[in-house]
Every structure is written in structure tokens, then in C-alpha cells.
Amino acid sequence: MTAHQGTRLLYCRAAAVALLALSLAFGGCHSRGKLKDSARMTAPNLYKAARKSLDGSDFELAVKQYEALTARYPFSDEARQARLDLIYAYYRKGENEAATDAAKQFLDENPTHPRVDYAWYVRGLIDFEHTPWAFERFFGVDMAKRPPDSLLSSITAFSTVVKDYPKSEYAHDAQRRLIYLRNRLAEYEVNVARYYVRRGAYLAAAQRAQRTIEHYDGAPSVQEALEIMSDCYGRLGLKDLQANVEKVYQANYHEGSAQGAKHRAWWHIW
């Protein structure tokens, strides 16, 4: 590269940075202007403006407008709807904790609201996406000491949608996510059983594997749970128990019946 080309490249980069800064500044001024204008709006007009920002994916402005609406007109019909929209606005803005708090507050204050199913669904969605799994295992996190609390919370929320609001437009998706989460919980239990095997705690491993079978029958991880039980009972010299497990295993996973399922992971159901 010649000196002239290098200088030209630097000028281009500087111009790009300046253009980006100008765009951000203009966008910030534009948003501040809209927020300032909202101080003179009625509750219906302020809600319309906030909804327009939300539909336009300007979540930061939408949050501020909704918050202004609920602060200035706390007992209006628009404020109650705004509190529902805020759940989604916080969620899309990446403020999961605020979204969860908003959902809890809405559910506490509006238990008979016609959109309460939506509040439960978004609450479950937040926890659903906030549950790391594979990364914890790959980086060696001790699964026996890290119960998946957000996963359990997500299951509670989605279960509420499915059981209490079966005709909800969100019920079908909530049901599918429940299946996925159930399989993840089964995988979690098997991971804990593996952990106990590595530590030589074979009785604890067998008990954890049995728990997987009892609570998550039909999950892909059940096959490995049976394998762990058989192995652990063999190591402990409990031949009768091992023989019983082998009978169950052969009845469900005999040659040709589950060859394609042996290594099928829990995420394939989703």
C-alpha cells in the first residue's frame, strides 16, 4: 500500500466514524424531542405514540414513553395497557430483570385481565432464554451444585398458560417449549448422575438416574439413565437390581427398536 492510499484509507475511516456519530446524535435528539413532546399529550395520544415506537422497534423510546404514561396517568385504561406493553418493551430492550418485575407486578395487580395469558407467556419466555445449558457443561460447571432455577420458573409460567388458558393463542407454543424444557430437566438429572459416577458415588448416581426415569418417562435421556443404573448396580454388586434394570432396558431399547434414538439429544424434539 502506498502512502497516498494509506492516507486515503484513514480519511475514509474518519469520515465513516464521523457519519456514525452524527447519526447517533441525530437519533438521540430526535428521541429526546419526541419524549419532550409527550409531556403535553393526553393519555390516549401518549399511548398511541408509545405503541408506534414499540411497533417501530424503538424500544428505548417506547419504554420511556410507557413509563411517562404510567407515571402521569396511573389510573387510566391506557396506563393498564401500557404496563402490559412494558413487559414486552423491556424484554426486547434486553432488560430481562425489569421485564420479569413488570410481569410479576402486572399479574399481581390484574389477575382477571383478558391478556393475563400473555403476561405469563412472556414471563416464561424471559426465563426460557435466560437458562444457559450446554455452555455450563462444556466449561466444567459442577451441575450438582447449579440447579436450573430459571428453567423451573419458565416451566411454571408456561404450564400456567397451558393449563389455565388452553385456548390462548400462546398455548401451543408454550406446550412445545414445555416439552423441550422437560427434556432439558431430564438431561440435567443425567448430568448429575454422571457427576456422581465420576466421584465414585454409585448409589447416589443410581438414585439420580432412577429419579430421571420416574419423573421424565419418555424423555430421550431415560435410555442413558437406565444404562447408568445398570452400571452402578453392577459396580455395587447388586445383581438382582441390575438384572431388573436390564430387563426394562431390553424391553424398551432392544436391538432395532431404538437404534436411532440412542444418541438422540434432547434438543432434537424442539
Secondary structure as the mmCIF struct_conf table of DSSP 4:
data_model
#
loop_
_struct_conf.conf_type_id
_struct_conf.id
_struct_conf.beg_label_comp_id
_struct_conf.beg_label_asym_id
_struct_conf.beg_label_seq_id
_struct_conf.end_label_comp_id
_struct_conf.end_label_asym_id
_struct_conf.end_label_seq_id
HELX_RH_AL_P HELX_RH_AL_P1 ALA A 3 ASP A 37
HELX_RH_3T_P HELX_RH_3T_P1 SER A 38 ARG A 40
HELX_RH_AL_P HELX_RH_AL_P2 ALA A 43 ASP A 55
TURN_TY1_P TURN_TY1_P1 GLY A 56 SER A 57
HELX_RH_AL_P HELX_RH_AL_P3 PHE A 59 ARG A 72
BEND BEND1 TYR A 73 TYR A 73
TURN_TY1_P TURN_TY1_P2 PRO A 74 PHE A 75
BEND BEND2 SER A 76 SER A 76
HELX_RH_AL_P HELX_RH_AL_P4 ASP A 77 LYS A 93
TURN_TY1_P TURN_TY1_P3 GLY A 94 GLY A 94
HELX_RH_AL_P HELX_RH_AL_P5 ASN A 96 GLU A 109
TURN_TY1_P TURN_TY1_P4 PRO A 111 THR A 112
TURN_TY1_P TURN_TY1_P5 PRO A 114 ARG A 115
HELX_RH_AL_P HELX_RH_AL_P6 VAL A 116 GLU A 129
TURN_TY1_P TURN_TY1_P6 HIS A 130 HIS A 130
HELX_RH_AL_P HELX_RH_AL_P7 ALA A 134 PHE A 138
TURN_TY1_P TURN_TY1_P7 PHE A 139 GLY A 140
HELX_RH_3T_P HELX_RH_3T_P2 MET A 143 LYS A 145
HELX_RH_AL_P HELX_RH_AL_P8 ASP A 149 ASP A 164
TURN_TY1_P TURN_TY1_P8 PRO A 166 LYS A 167
BEND BEND3 SER A 168 SER A 168
TURN_TY1_P TURN_TY1_P9 GLU A 169 TYR A 170
HELX_RH_AL_P HELX_RH_AL_P9 ALA A 171 ARG A 198
TURN_TY1_P TURN_TY1_P10 ARG A 199 GLY A 200
HELX_RH_AL_P HELX_RH_AL_P10 TYR A 202 HIS A 215
BEND BEND4 TYR A 216 TYR A 216
TURN_TY1_P TURN_TY1_P11 ASP A 217 GLY A 218
BEND BEND5 ALA A 219 ALA A 219
TURN_TY1_P TURN_TY1_P12 PRO A 220 SER A 221
HELX_RH_AL_P HELX_RH_AL_P11 VAL A 222 LEU A 236
TURN_TY1_P TURN_TY1_P13 GLY A 237 GLY A 237
HELX_RH_AL_P HELX_RH_AL_P12 LYS A 239 TYR A 253
TURN_TY1_P TURN_TY1_P14 GLU A 255 SER A 257
BEND BEND6 ALA A 258 ALA A 258
TURN_TY1_P TURN_TY1_P15 GLN A 259 HIS A 263
HELX_RH_3T_P HELX_RH_3T_P3 TRP A 266 ILE A 269
#
